[in-house]
Amino acid sequence: MPNIATIFKAEITRLARKELRSNSDGLKKAVAAQRSEIASLKRRIQALEAMVKRLARSSATAEARPRPAATAESGEADAAGLRFRAKGMAANRKRLGLSAADFGLLVGATGQSIYAWEAGKAKPRPQALAAIAALRGIGKREVDARLAQLKG
């Protein structure tokens, strides 16, 4: 027969653990929610710091390197409202079935420039951007005709 003191001790330990578990569950949930909120705030701070850095860099660049009025107006007029996406240009080139060299010939650039633009290592100038945009809406036959005209 077991000792009554050990039975009481085991029962007290069991009840104490049960009580602690019920009290700590709420705390665990609160801690998890707070950690999640802290992580969210950290991501938000990083995004805001990156935006501040980008804005500071662009304003410093604009102040340090003013462009002549004639060049700025013509370049901005060519690229007004045009956006450049490397993936979009690569998809258009593949849709037309062109090599980088042929696409560069149509745009007025080299094949290496085309690869750099598609890789995101460089961005096209406004004149090339306008030529890229002009190639978006045409088909393979017209592209072939233009290439034949340029090559021959």
Buried (B, 14 or more C-beta within 10 A) or exposed (E): EEEEEEEEEEEEEEEEEEEEEEEEEEEEEEEEEEEEEEEEEEEEEEEEEEEEEEEEEEEEEEEEEEEEEEEEEEBEEBBEEEEBEBEEBBEBBEEBEBEBEBBBBBBBBEBEBBBBBBEEEBEBBBBBBBBBBEBEEBEEEEBBEBBEEEEE
